[in-house]
């Protein structure tokens, strides 16, 4: 009889043993759902949604070691799955084409699409869709006509075929129910999961400012991130004698010349582009404050990361942001550069306020701990398991944008 190589034997054993433990665990907990994760639409530059999807896959086996997720990946996402810890990817299944998902997911009670992308259509039974926000209802001018059509078609498909929708905040849940007309019992709120930050950071190469002398804003330069008004507010502070250099990170999609805007406002400014997680950690640990003037957020993962690093925050008081930061932030009106300047001035100069924010940060961050958020996901999937499949309505129409006025 031909002998198998030792590495092949070890590979089989390492895969068989956890599956055997999972089988025993499921016999003892028959009410627990079998969950599949479909990574349709994932790519490494996806931003917060991609960060959330990979964080979920990394953290799940740490909280439920005997309940592996089934990961369904295609050629486009296979390389990213291979980077996950071994325990996370024991049950990964490679799809030659999207239509294979129906066949390979038959043993799953729930098939979750965490990347806000539904493919194939129609999806398999037990489909659960992650919907991060409905920003186009509030800032329609920030989106092209093509993107409006794409989103409306996606909402129609999800409402017709998905068993349930998961959203990251109560604000988003209210929008999905009242603006899009989704049934309230088919919309579950589960907070986003924060990605891993290293225990120690690495100073970004080329950073011009000394530790503790600059403010930090981590955000891609989409229009709703409000970089221009933030620079205007820092210019007002500069003209009053308060010098605050600003460091930004993230992708630059808009093509705007932020350096020129900073020069016009008289603000010292440096944009580092995309940085590593270690560099993000260093920036959180060594900046004096995080500024977050966003006009719209479905959740706001950087806010949670700042709380974990005990960094004082000055941020907008709109949409879902107060759900994340609670009373552990200095709030301002993001539509007023004067009020943004007021909030920044207080968090920069008022030492008693800074100490208060720092002392409360750990307690606030604990409400969104990895274990508690993963358990909330598992509880949501457990409830969804027993929901009936939706009645498919191919003629279903979504409300028009005029509905926003009635809701507001």
C-alpha positions, 0 to 999 in steps of 0.5 A: 500500500502506498504511504502518504507523505507525512505533511499530507497526513498532518494536513488531513488530521488537522482538518479532520479533528476540528470537524469531528469536534464541530460535529459533536458540538452540533449534536449537543447544540442542534439549535445553533445555525450552520453559517456560510460566509459568501465573499462575493464582491470582496477585494483588499481595497474595499475599505470599512466593509472589507475590514469588517468581513475579514475581522469577522472571519478571524474572530469567529473561531476565537469565540466559537472554536468548535463552530467553524464558518463555511467560507465560499470564495472565488478565484478573485477572493481565494488569495485573501482567504489564504491569508486568514488563520488556519482555523478560520479557513478549515471549511473554505470552498472554492467556487469555479463560478458564482452559480456553484454557491447554491450547491455547496451551501445546501448544508448551511442554515444561513448564507451571509453576504458581509461585503454588501454585494449579492451574487449570484441572483437569485441567491441560495436559500437562507441568504442574509445581506449586510447593508452598511448605509443608505447614504445616497438618500441623504446626499444624492449629489455625491453619487452618479446616476449609474450608482443610484441605479445600481443601488436601487436594483440591489435593494430590490433584489435583497428585499425580494430574496434575502431572508434578513438584512443585517445593519451596523447601527440603529440609525441604519436600521431605521433608514432601511425600514422607513426609507426602503420599506423593508419589514422591521422583523427582517432587519437585525442590528449588529454592531460592526467588528473592529479589526486587529491593531498591533500592540505596538505601532510603527512610525510611518516613513516620511511623517514630518511631525513629532509625536504628540504635536498633530491631529489625525484624521483616518478617512478616504477622501470621499466628499462626505468625509468633509476634508475641505470644511475641516481644513477651513476650521483648522485655518480659523484656528490658525488665524486665531493663533492656535497651530494644529498640524493635520495628518490624514490617511486613506485612499484618494479617490476624489482627485481633489488637491487637499494640499492646495486647500490646506495651503489656502487655509494656512494649515500644515498638512500631510497626507500619507495615503494608505498605511499599514495597520502597524502605522495606523496604531502608531498614529493613534498612539502618538497624535494628540487628538482624532478629528472626525468631521464626517457628514455621514456614517453607517457605523464608524470603525475608526471611532472605535479604534480611537477609543481602543487606543484611548485617544481623545476624539472631536467628531460630528454629532450626526447619523450613527456616530453618537451610537459609537462614541456615546459621551466619550467625544467632543461633538460639533456641527460638521456643517459649520466650520466655526463649530468644528473649530470650537470642538477642536479647540476644546479637545486640544487645549482643555486638559480636564476634558482630555483626561475625562475622555481618556478615562472613559475610552476603555469602558466605552470600547468594551461595549464593542468587544470582539467577543460581545460582537461575535456573540451578537452575530451568532444570536442574530443568525440563530434568530434568522435560522427560524425565519420563513423564506421571503415571498419573491416579488419580482414586480416590487418597487422601491420608494422614490427619493421624495419619500425622504422628505416625509421621513425627515 
